[in-house]
Amino acid sequence: MLEKINGSRYVEMLNSGIKNLELHRSELNDLNVFPVPDGDTGTNMVMTLRYGYEAVKNKSGSLSELSGHFASSAVFGARGNSGVIVSQFFKGISEAFLGAEEADSRLFSEALEKGVAYAYASVARPVEGTMLTVAGDASRALSAALPLSDIDKAVEVYLSAARVSLENTPNLLPVLKKANVVDSGGSGIVCFFEGVQKYLQGEPIEAQKEDTVKEYIDLSLFNKDTVFDYGYCVEGLIQLRFEPSELDLDRLKKELSTKGGSVVASVEEDKLKLHVHTASLGKLFEFCQGYGEFLTVKIDNMTVQNMQKEKEKKESQKFLYSSDPEDAEFSVVAVATNSEMQQKLFEMGADVVIMSDIAPSSQDFMDAFKLTKAKKILVFPNSSNSILTSMQAGSLYKNAGVTVLNCRSLAECYATLSVMDFGRDIEEAVSLANDTISNIRQVSIHRAVKESTFGSRHIAKNDFFSLSEKKVLEVGDTLENVTVSTVKSVLRGRECGVITIFYGKDIADEYIASISDKIGDLDELIEIAAVSTAETAYDITLIFE
């Protein structure tokens, strides 16, 4: 039994909690309230807390010092709404530990209560039935159970109450009840403290193994006109056909150097290991077979490798920005999930575009703010999951005034940038942006990855369905039929001058052209535009203006 925790114990408890959370990351991500693969709660919580842990894993100090370092780093590394909330939870805990060398169960309880207060304060409109509720119910149960003799009992009480609260989340949040799931953030709280309990019980948790994925090479980079600049990298293991003592290794290396460069050769028992860069495989193999036969051989085209690296470097540019920004009343920071949309938003006027296929961290936003060199910054988070993160970054950034728009999609950002006058002052830009976003109607069309029921609407697996403000509009077995019937439905209750179709990379341009023609037949006065997003997160998004 652990009566008190000091700084090093606290770090070990954090590590065990994070490891357990990571083991359940996919389960948390899969707790979607809609039948589309959009969950990232587990990923955001893990990455946020892992960022905090990296700051303290090799440090020593008091409970006050280490909890403070962890919380501060987690705040900067926070990703998504769940990441922001959980980072503030631990910031509150660190405030309660301020000045303390160690904590007993009472101070531990007080810290968890303060953590809940900070978490609630981080959300403009707290919603019950979420991780806030689970953490709050658990901390109140622990406080009511005091006094307790040790930390083990405190965690046991907290965790027991958290599990009960988690099971009750569908009764507090109708959208969870409809989808027949519990809250994913609340599940994350439970998983984390289950890891803490395992540490206290002496049960080690194996670190999550990273997925091994075969390296992808874009073979289209190399064609008949490509200049073969770099040659081949050859690694091999040769079974010698004579005794190793008979081999003159220095002479072998010298002769290999006439066939190529970067020569490395060594003898292991009766086998020869070698590494050579060469432009002529035939001459190299013919020479090597004079010594024995290849047991293993690995050959890489280094020209292709170099071109692939250059492509990946270009595509993975996190920040797209001008190195010599013009003087302006304000600067615009936006978020894109791929290089194609990053380039489009930049060309439309965004000064810095963050590319991230997951929710950017608070630090990512702050780094982007620095690149603007502006005194006023307007932010397009482009995801409901990044609004809280960008707001937290804005509050931390002291070199400029930061305004975060309630922009929840790339489509809304695209529509707003299309009409924005960058020569006006920021107040007018914010007013125009808010008017544009509030006056457009956005409908997304997805393919269901699982069977589900919403109200009276049944959605079978692989059905297409349209979604607007978390309401299902149309359901059908083809993307084209659902798109056209959705437009019909929306136009019955709304005047519209422009419809923009944003479509993912798996949909052919010709297919979108066919859909556009059918939409045009509904009303010849409506202007129809199509924008390829290179996205895979949704099939189609329609913007009605």
C-alpha positions as CSV (number, residue, x, y, z in Angstrom):
1,M,0.0,0.0,0.0
2,L,1.2,3.5,-0.9
3,E,0.4,6.0,1.8
4,K,1.8,9.0,-0.1
5,I,3.1,9.8,-3.6
6,N,6.2,11.9,-4.3
7,G,7.4,13.3,-7.6
8,S,9.0,10.1,-9.0
9,R,5.9,8.0,-8.0
10,Y,3.6,10.5,-9.7
11,V,5.6,10.2,-12.9
12,E,5.5,6.4,-12.8
13,M,1.7,6.6,-12.2
14,L,1.4,8.9,-15.2
15,N,3.4,6.5,-17.4
16,S,1.3,3.5,-16.4
17,G,-1.9,5.4,-17.0
18,I,-0.8,6.6,-20.5
19,K,0.4,3.1,-21.4
20,N,-3.0,1.7,-20.6
21,L,-4.8,4.5,-22.4
22,E,-2.6,3.7,-25.5
23,L,-3.6,0.1,-25.3
24,H,-7.2,1.1,-25.7
25,R,-6.7,3.9,-28.1
26,S,-8.5,2.2,-31.0
27,E,-11.4,1.2,-28.9
28,L,-11.9,4.9,-27.8
29,N,-11.5,6.1,-31.4
30,D,-14.2,3.6,-32.5
31,L,-16.8,4.9,-30.0
32,N,-18.4,7.0,-32.7
33,V,-21.9,8.4,-32.3
34,F,-22.3,8.3,-36.1
35,P,-21.7,5.4,-38.4
36,V,-18.7,7.1,-40.0
37,P,-15.0,6.6,-39.1
38,D,-14.4,10.0,-37.5
39,G,-13.3,9.2,-34.0
40,D,-10.0,10.4,-32.7
41,T,-10.6,10.9,-29.0
42,G,-8.2,8.1,-28.0
43,T,-5.4,9.4,-30.3
44,N,-5.8,13.0,-29.1
45,M,-5.7,12.0,-25.4
46,V,-2.7,9.8,-25.8
47,M,-0.7,12.3,-27.8
48,T,-1.5,15.1,-25.4
49,L,-0.5,13.1,-22.3
50,R,2.5,11.5,-24.0
51,Y,3.8,15.1,-24.9
52,G,3.5,15.9,-21.2
53,Y,5.3,12.7,-20.1
54,E,8.3,13.4,-22.4
55,A,9.0,16.5,-20.4
56,V,9.3,14.6,-17.1
57,K,10.3,11.0,-17.9
58,N,14.0,11.6,-17.1
59,K,13.7,14.4,-14.5
60,S,13.8,14.2,-10.7
61,G,12.2,16.7,-8.4
62,S,9.4,17.3,-6.0
63,L,5.7,16.4,-6.7
64,S,5.1,20.1,-7.2
65,E,7.9,20.5,-9.7
66,L,7.2,17.4,-11.8
67,S,3.4,17.7,-11.8
68,G,3.9,21.3,-13.0
69,H,6.3,20.4,-15.8
70,F,4.0,17.6,-16.9
71,A,0.9,19.8,-17.0
72,S,2.6,22.7,-18.7
73,S,4.0,20.5,-21.5
74,A,0.6,18.7,-21.9
75,V,-1.1,22.1,-22.4
76,F,1.3,22.9,-25.2
77,G,0.9,19.5,-26.7
78,A,-2.9,19.4,-26.4
79,R,-4.7,18.0,-29.5
80,G,-8.4,18.2,-30.1
81,N,-11.2,19.0,-27.7
82,S,-10.5,15.9,-25.5
83,G,-6.7,16.8,-25.4
84,V,-7.4,20.4,-24.3
85,I,-9.8,19.2,-21.6
86,V,-7.5,16.5,-20.2
87,S,-4.5,18.9,-20.3
88,Q,-6.5,21.4,-18.2
89,F,-7.5,18.6,-15.9
90,F,-3.8,17.9,-15.1
91,K,-3.1,21.7,-14.9
92,G,-5.6,21.9,-12.1
93,I,-4.0,18.9,-10.4
94,S,-0.6,20.6,-10.6
95,E,-2.0,23.8,-9.1
96,A,-3.2,21.8,-6.1
97,F,0.2,20.2,-5.7
98,L,2.0,23.6,-5.8
99,G,4.7,23.7,-3.1
100,A,4.1,20.0,-2.1
101,E,7.0,17.5,-1.8
102,E,4.4,14.7,-1.6
103,A,0.7,14.0,-1.3
104,D,-1.5,11.8,0.9
105,S,-5.0,10.6,-0.1
106,R,-6.6,13.9,1.1
107,L,-4.3,16.2,-1.0
108,F,-4.6,13.7,-3.9
109,S,-8.4,14.1,-3.7
110,E,-8.2,17.8,-3.5
111,A,-6.0,17.8,-6.6
112,L,-8.5,15.7,-8.6
113,E,-11.3,18.1,-7.6
114,K,-9.2,21.1,-8.7
115,G,-8.5,19.2,-11.9
116,V,-12.2,18.9,-12.6
117,A,-12.7,22.6,-11.9
118,Y,-10.0,23.5,-14.5
119,A,-11.4,21.1,-17.0
120,Y,-14.9,22.6,-16.7
121,A,-13.5,26.1,-17.0
122,S,-11.8,25.2,-20.3
123,V,-15.1,24.6,-22.0
124,A,-17.4,27.5,-22.9
125,R,-20.5,25.4,-22.7
126,P,-19.9,22.3,-20.7
127,V,-22.0,19.3,-21.7
128,E,-22.9,16.6,-19.2
129,G,-22.6,13.0,-20.2
130,T,-18.9,13.5,-21.2
131,M,-15.5,13.1,-19.7
132,L,-16.3,16.2,-17.5
133,T,-19.1,14.3,-15.9
134,V,-17.1,11.1,-15.3
135,A,-14.2,13.0,-13.8
136,G,-16.5,15.1,-11.7
137,D,-18.6,12.2,-10.3
138,A,-15.5,10.3,-9.5
139,S,-13.8,13.1,-7.6
140,R,-16.9,13.9,-5.6
141,A,-17.2,10.2,-4.6
142,L,-13.6,10.2,-3.5
143,S,-14.0,13.3,-1.5
144,A,-17.1,11.9,0.3
145,A,-15.1,8.7,1.1
146,L,-12.4,10.5,3.0
147,P,-10.5,9.9,5.2
148,L,-8.7,7.0,3.5
149,S,-5.4,5.5,4.7
150,D,-3.6,5.2,1.4
151,I,-3.4,6.2,-2.3
152,D,-4.4,2.7,-3.4
153,K,-7.8,3.0,-1.7
154,A,-8.3,6.5,-3.1
155,V,-7.7,5.3,-6.7
156,E,-10.0,2.3,-6.1
157,V,-12.9,4.6,-4.9
158,Y,-12.2,7.1,-7.7
159,L,-12.1,4.4,-10.4
160,S,-15.2,2.6,-9.1
161,A,-17.3,5.8,-9.2
162,A,-15.8,6.7,-12.7
163,R,-17.0,3.4,-14.1
164,V,-20.5,3.9,-12.7
165,S,-20.6,7.4,-14.1
166,L,-19.4,6.2,-17.5
167,E,-22.2,3.7,-17.8
168,N,-24.6,6.5,-17.1
169,T,-23.4,8.8,-19.8
170,P,-26.0,7.6,-22.4
171,N,-28.8,8.6,-20.0
172,L,-27.4,12.2,-19.9
173,L,-26.5,12.6,-23.6
174,P,-29.2,11.5,-26.0
175,V,-26.9,11.2,-29.0
176,L,-25.0,8.5,-27.1
177,K,-28.2,6.7,-26.2
178,K,-29.3,6.7,-29.9
179,A,-25.9,5.2,-30.9
180,N,-25.9,2.8,-28.0
181,V,-22.4,3.8,-26.8
182,V,-20.8,5.4,-23.8
183,D,-18.8,8.6,-24.0
184,S,-15.3,8.1,-25.5
185,G,-13.6,10.8,-23.4
186,G,-15.1,9.4,-20.2
187,S,-13.9,6.0,-21.3
188,G,-10.4,7.5,-21.7
189,I,-10.5,8.8,-18.0
190,V,-11.4,5.3,-16.9
191,C,-8.7,3.7,-19.0
192,F,-6.1,6.1,-17.6
193,F,-7.0,5.4,-14.0
194,E,-7.1,1.7,-14.6
195,G,-3.5,2.0,-15.7
196,V,-2.7,4.0,-12.5
197,Q,-4.3,1.2,-10.4
198,K,-2.3,-1.4,-12.3
199,Y,0.9,0.5,-11.3
200,L,-0.2,0.6,-7.6
201,Q,-0.9,-3.2,-7.7
202,G,2.5,-3.9,-9.2
203,E,1.1,-5.0,-12.6
204,P,3.3,-3.9,-15.5
205,I,1.8,-2.7,-18.7
206,E,3.5,-3.6,-22.0
207,A,4.1,-0.6,-24.2
208,Q,1.9,-0.5,-27.3
209,K,3.9,-1.9,-30.3
210,E,3.9,0.4,-33.3
211,D,2.3,-0.9,-36.4
212,T,4.8,-2.2,-39.0
213,V,3.8,-1.0,-42.4
214,K,5.6,-1.9,-45.6
215,E,7.4,1.2,-46.9
216,Y,5.5,2.7,-49.8
217,I,7.4,3.7,-52.9
218,D,5.7,5.8,-55.6
219,L,7.0,4.0,-58.7
220,S,5.5,6.7,-60.9
221,L,8.3,9.0,-59.9
222,F,10.7,7.0,-62.1
223,N,10.2,6.8,-65.9
224,K,12.2,6.3,-69.1
225,D,13.4,9.9,-69.1
226,T,14.6,9.9,-65.5
227,V,18.3,10.5,-65.0
228,F,19.8,7.6,-63.1
229,D,22.0,9.7,-60.8
230,Y,22.4,7.6,-57.6
231,G,22.8,4.0,-58.6
232,Y,21.8,1.0,-56.4
233,C,22.4,0.2,-52.8
234,V,23.2,-3.5,-52.4
235,E,23.4,-5.4,-49.2
236,G,24.1,-9.1,-49.2
237,L,25.2,-12.1,-47.2
238,I,27.5,-14.6,-49.1
239,Q,28.3,-18.1,-48.2
240,L,32.1,-18.4,-48.8
241,R,33.2,-21.5,-50.8
242,F,36.5,-21.6,-49.0
243,E,37.9,-21.2,-45.5
244,P,37.6,-17.6,-44.1
245,S,41.3,-17.6,-43.3
246,E,42.0,-17.8,-47.0
247,L,40.2,-14.5,-47.7
248,D,42.2,-11.3,-48.0
249,L,39.5,-8.9,-46.8
250,D,41.6,-5.8,-47.6
251,R,42.2,-6.9,-51.2
252,L,38.5,-7.7,-51.5
253,K,37.4,-4.2,-50.4
254,K,39.9,-2.7,-52.8
255,E,38.5,-4.7,-55.7
256,L,34.9,-3.9,-54.7
257,S,35.8,-0.2,-54.7
258,T,36.4,-0.5,-58.5
259,K,32.9,-1.8,-58.9
260,G,31.2,0.9,-56.7
261,G,31.4,3.1,-53.6
262,S,30.5,3.2,-49.9
263,V,32.0,-0.3,-49.5
264,V,31.6,-2.1,-46.2
265,A,32.6,-5.7,-45.9
266,S,33.1,-8.1,-43.0
267,V,33.5,-11.8,-42.3
268,E,31.1,-13.5,-39.8
269,E,32.2,-17.1,-39.3
270,D,32.2,-18.5,-42.9
271,K,30.0,-15.9,-44.4
272,L,30.7,-12.5,-46.0
273,K,28.6,-9.5,-45.3
274,L,28.8,-6.6,-47.7
275,H,27.3,-3.2,-48.5
276,V,28.1,-1.5,-51.9
277,H,26.7,1.4,-53.9
278,T,27.0,0.6,-57.6
279,A,25.6,1.7,-61.0
280,S,26.3,-1.8,-62.5
281,L,24.6,-4.7,-60.8
282,G,25.8,-7.3,-63.3
283,K,29.5,-6.6,-62.8
284,L,29.1,-6.5,-59.0
285,F,27.3,-9.8,-58.8
286,E,29.6,-11.5,-61.3
287,F,32.6,-10.5,-59.1
288,C,30.9,-11.5,-55.8
289,Q,29.9,-14.9,-57.1
290,G,33.6,-15.6,-57.5
291,Y,33.7,-15.8,-53.7
292,G,30.5,-17.8,-53.1
293,E,26.7,-17.7,-53.5
294,F,24.3,-15.1,-52.1
295,L,22.2,-16.3,-49.2
296,T,20.3,-13.0,-49.0
297,V,20.4,-9.8,-51.1
298,K,18.6,-6.5,-50.8
299,I,18.7,-4.0,-53.6
300,D,17.3,-0.4,-53.5
301,N,17.2,2.0,-56.4
302,M,18.8,5.1,-54.7
303,T,17.5,7.5,-57.3
304,V,13.9,6.4,-56.6
305,Q,14.6,6.6,-52.9
306,N,16.0,10.2,-53.2
307,M,13.0,11.3,-55.4
308,Q,10.6,9.7,-52.8
309,K,12.3,11.5,-50.0
310,E,12.0,14.8,-51.8
311,K,8.4,14.2,-52.6
312,E,7.6,13.3,-48.9
313,K,9.5,16.3,-47.7
314,K,7.5,18.5,-50.0
315,E,4.2,16.8,-49.1
316,S,4.9,16.7,-45.3
317,Q,5.6,20.5,-45.0
318,K,3.8,21.2,-41.8
319,F,3.6,25.0,-42.4
320,L,3.1,26.6,-45.8
321,Y,3.8,30.3,-45.5
322,S,5.6,33.2,-47.2
323,S,9.1,33.8,-45.9
324,D,8.6,37.5,-46.6
325,P,5.1,38.3,-45.5
326,E,3.5,41.6,-46.7
327,D,2.4,44.2,-44.2
328,A,-1.3,43.7,-43.5
329,E,-4.0,44.7,-41.0
330,F,-4.2,41.0,-40.0
331,S,-2.9,37.6,-40.9
332,V,-4.9,34.4,-41.5
333,V,-3.9,31.0,-40.1
334,A,-5.8,27.9,-41.4
335,V,-5.6,24.2,-41.0
336,A,-5.6,21.6,-43.9
337,T,-5.3,17.8,-43.7
338,N,-3.3,17.3,-46.9
339,S,-0.9,19.1,-49.1
340,E,-3.4,19.7,-51.9
341,M,-5.8,21.6,-49.7
342,Q,-2.9,23.3,-47.9
343,Q,-1.8,24.7,-51.2
344,K,-5.4,25.8,-52.2
345,L,-6.0,27.6,-48.9
346,F,-2.6,29.4,-49.2
347,E,-3.4,30.5,-52.7
348,M,-6.8,31.8,-51.6
349,G,-5.1,34.2,-49.1
350,A,-4.2,32.3,-45.9
351,D,-0.9,33.5,-44.6
352,V,0.0,30.3,-42.8
353,V,-1.6,26.9,-43.5
354,I,-0.9,24.1,-41.0
355,M,-1.0,20.6,-42.5
356,S,-2.0,17.9,-40.1
357,D,-4.0,14.7,-40.7
358,I,-4.8,14.7,-37.0
359,A,-5.9,17.6,-34.9
360,P,-3.0,20.1,-34.5
361,S,-1.6,20.7,-31.1
362,S,-1.6,24.0,-29.2
363,Q,2.1,24.2,-29.9
364,D,1.4,23.8,-33.7
365,F,-0.9,26.7,-33.6
366,M,1.5,28.8,-31.6
367,D,4.3,28.0,-34.1
368,A,2.1,29.1,-36.9
369,F,1.2,32.4,-35.1
370,K,5.0,33.2,-34.9
371,L,5.4,32.7,-38.6
372,T,2.8,35.4,-39.4
373,K,4.8,38.2,-37.6
374,A,1.4,39.9,-37.3
375,K,-0.2,41.8,-34.4
376,K,-3.7,40.5,-35.2
377,I,-4.4,36.9,-36.3
378,L,-7.6,35.3,-37.6
379,V,-7.8,31.5,-37.2
380,F,-9.8,29.0,-39.2
381,P,-9.6,25.8,-37.2
382,N,-11.6,23.9,-39.9
383,S,-12.7,21.3,-37.4
384,S,-14.9,21.3,-34.4
385,N,-12.2,19.3,-32.7
386,S,-9.6,22.0,-33.2
387,I,-11.6,25.1,-32.0
388,L,-10.8,24.6,-28.3
389,T,-7.1,23.8,-29.1
390,S,-6.6,27.0,-31.2
391,M,-8.4,29.1,-28.5
392,Q,-6.0,27.7,-25.9
393,A,-3.1,28.5,-28.1
394,G,-4.4,32.0,-28.6
395,S,-4.6,32.6,-24.9
396,L,-1.1,31.4,-24.5
397,Y,0.3,33.5,-27.3
398,K,1.3,37.0,-26.1
399,N,2.7,38.6,-29.3
400,A,-0.5,39.2,-31.1
401,G,-4.3,39.3,-30.6
402,V,-5.8,36.0,-31.8
403,T,-9.4,35.6,-32.9
404,V,-10.7,32.1,-33.5
405,L,-13.6,31.6,-35.9
406,N,-16.3,29.0,-35.3
407,C,-15.3,27.4,-38.6
408,R,-15.8,23.6,-38.4
409,S,-14.8,22.4,-41.9
410,L,-12.5,23.0,-44.9
411,A,-15.7,23.7,-46.9
412,E,-16.7,26.6,-44.6
413,C,-13.2,27.9,-44.8
414,Y,-13.1,27.7,-48.6
415,A,-16.4,29.5,-48.9
416,T,-15.3,32.3,-46.5
417,L,-11.9,32.9,-48.0
418,S,-13.6,33.1,-51.4
419,V,-15.4,36.3,-50.4
420,M,-12.9,37.8,-47.9
421,D,-11.4,41.2,-48.4
422,F,-8.0,41.1,-46.9
423,G,-7.5,44.8,-47.1
424,R,-10.2,45.6,-44.5
425,D,-9.6,45.6,-40.8
426,I,-10.0,42.4,-38.8
427,E,-13.3,43.4,-37.2
428,E,-14.9,43.6,-40.6
429,A,-13.2,40.4,-41.7
430,V,-14.6,38.6,-38.6
431,S,-18.0,40.0,-39.2
432,L,-18.0,38.9,-42.9
433,A,-16.6,35.4,-41.9
434,N,-19.3,34.9,-39.3
435,D,-22.0,36.0,-41.7
436,T,-20.8,33.7,-44.4
437,I,-20.5,30.7,-42.1
438,S,-23.9,31.3,-40.5
439,N,-25.7,31.8,-43.8
440,I,-24.5,28.7,-45.6
441,R,-26.1,25.3,-45.2
442,Q,-23.6,22.4,-45.0
443,V,-24.6,18.8,-45.7
444,S,-22.1,15.9,-45.7
445,I,-22.7,12.6,-47.4
446,H,-21.1,9.5,-46.0
447,R,-20.9,5.8,-46.5
448,A,-21.9,3.9,-43.3
449,V,-19.2,1.6,-41.9
450,K,-21.7,-0.1,-39.6
451,E,-25.5,-0.6,-39.2
452,S,-27.3,2.1,-37.2
453,T,-30.6,3.6,-36.4
454,F,-31.3,7.3,-35.9
455,G,-34.8,8.1,-34.9
456,S,-37.0,6.4,-37.4
457,R,-34.2,6.2,-40.0
458,H,-32.5,2.8,-40.5
459,I,-29.0,2.9,-42.0
460,A,-27.6,-0.4,-43.2
461,K,-23.8,-1.0,-43.5
462,N,-22.5,0.4,-46.8
463,D,-25.6,2.6,-47.3
464,F,-25.0,6.3,-48.2
465,F,-26.7,8.9,-46.1
466,S,-26.7,12.7,-45.8
467,L,-26.1,14.4,-42.5
468,S,-26.9,18.0,-41.5
469,E,-26.6,19.3,-38.0
470,K,-26.5,15.7,-36.7
471,K,-29.8,14.9,-38.5
472,V,-30.1,12.3,-41.2
473,L,-31.7,13.7,-44.3
474,E,-31.6,11.0,-46.9
475,V,-30.5,7.3,-47.1
476,G,-29.9,5.2,-50.2
477,D,-27.7,2.6,-51.8
478,T,-25.8,4.9,-54.3
479,L,-23.9,8.1,-53.7
480,E,-25.4,9.8,-56.7
481,N,-29.0,9.1,-55.7
482,V,-28.5,10.3,-52.2
483,T,-26.7,13.5,-53.3
484,V,-29.4,14.5,-55.8
485,S,-32.3,13.6,-53.4
486,T,-30.5,15.6,-50.7
487,V,-30.2,18.7,-52.9
488,K,-33.9,18.3,-53.8
489,S,-34.8,18.2,-50.1
490,V,-32.8,21.2,-49.1
491,L,-34.0,23.3,-52.1
492,R,-37.6,22.8,-51.1
493,G,-37.1,24.9,-48.0
494,R,-34.4,27.3,-49.1
495,E,-33.5,29.7,-51.8
496,C,-30.0,29.1,-53.1
497,G,-27.7,30.7,-55.7
498,V,-24.6,28.6,-55.5
499,I,-24.0,24.9,-54.6
500,T,-20.4,23.9,-54.1
501,I,-19.6,20.2,-54.1
502,F,-16.5,19.2,-52.1
503,Y,-15.5,15.6,-52.9
504,G,-12.9,13.1,-51.7
505,K,-10.0,11.6,-53.6
506,D,-11.7,8.3,-54.1
507,I,-14.4,9.8,-56.3
508,A,-13.8,10.3,-60.0
509,D,-14.1,13.7,-61.6
510,E,-16.4,12.2,-64.2
511,Y,-18.7,10.9,-61.5
512,I,-18.9,14.4,-59.9
513,A,-19.6,15.9,-63.4
514,S,-22.6,13.6,-63.8
515,I,-23.9,14.5,-60.3
516,S,-23.5,18.2,-61.1
517,D,-25.5,17.8,-64.3
518,K,-28.4,16.1,-62.5
519,I,-28.3,18.8,-59.8
520,G,-28.3,21.4,-62.6
521,D,-31.5,19.9,-64.0
522,L,-33.3,20.6,-60.8
523,D,-32.8,24.4,-61.2
524,E,-31.0,25.9,-64.1
525,L,-30.4,29.2,-62.3
526,I,-28.2,27.6,-59.6
527,E,-24.5,27.9,-60.1
528,I,-22.7,24.7,-59.4
529,A,-19.0,24.4,-58.5
530,A,-16.9,21.4,-57.7
531,V,-13.7,21.2,-55.5
532,S,-11.5,18.2,-55.0
533,T,-10.2,18.0,-51.5
534,A,-8.1,14.9,-51.7
535,E,-9.8,13.9,-48.5
536,T,-10.8,10.4,-47.4
537,A,-12.7,11.5,-44.2
538,Y,-16.0,12.0,-46.1
539,D,-17.4,11.2,-49.5
540,I,-19.1,14.5,-50.4
541,T,-19.8,17.8,-48.6
542,L,-22.4,20.2,-50.1
543,I,-22.4,23.9,-49.4
544,F,-25.6,25.8,-50.2
545,E,-25.1,29.6,-50.4
